């Protein structure tokens, strides 16, 4: 294996010309949910969500808002979202950190519909594909230590038994896994989602996921951007081959423990986390609402799904550490992580870095971080560079979160102007 002291900056790659495949909502694994959330310039979403404000209009209409406390206005947004029955949001929590204001967190609605327990700001939840950012950070630490290089091909970092299923493996590098330019096919589809819904406690092996991916048609060639969970399942194997430890153990030791993320964990497959602070996640299927809180953590493995159990505050703490470089030995590593490959404009997402996404919202409001959809949850971990604002949010369903996200962003951008 080739050794490198610091990651090389990503080389520009040709973006895919085809749209990214969107998975069915039953399992909600893939991080493509913003397609239906941030397309406020499109007529379908604009008509469905007439109350979703254009974020960019905030500064022009809220002169002096920077002097007003944001807490009461944000709490009113949360309260209104859960009161609106058509929104389908059982519970919501929001964490905000911005200059000139006290850190604010709030919640509304129910954390458990069966017991009626109220949602609390510090409740834990499944964060979906946000787990990819944690896996990416651990991968980059291993690159810094010379365990392997960003541009090492898969045959140099994995045993033959792992790569035999992918004939193109010799042309795929670690970097391509991190920024979704490997061309590997996606294992998640509507049939898989239905299986998760029917058997939420089923345990999946990584081999099962990779074998499923290998049986799927290729949607792009190596070098083209195509978001796929398979990339991060393979990265989990790369981490394990380099360290002799499970990817969960590596992320715990290298990310969770040093950052003191006391409310974040990576439950082992087959275990059901306990605690009164776990917000339940719900999903409507037909006329019935199902509790998907305990879909097994193996459902998407290192790609996310229900693997990462966390809180809004812990997500913001992690993102600040990753963006600032505090997780890494060299500033070049953090710079590489936040160097964004241009991608097709997927309803606001215009770039993907090494485990981070970049969105440009209407009016030129830039956010970087990652979003995630797990079974029963939608989570957001964002930083607004121009305003130096951190925002993390969870809704405990797979409904459209724009009744919370857009008004909150409007308040925050106005307050920072």
Helices and strands as residue ranges (DSSP letters): G 33-36, H 43-48, H 57-61, G 65-67, H 71-83, G 85-87, E 91-97, E 104-109, E 125-126, G 128-130, H 131-144, H 154-157, H 160-163, G 167-171, H 174-178, H 190-198, H 206-214, H 229-243, H 247-251, I 252-256, E 282-285, E 288-291, G 297-299, G 301-303, E 309-310, H 312-324, H 331-337, E 341-346, E 349-352, E 357-361, E 365-374, E 377-384, E 389-395, H 402-416
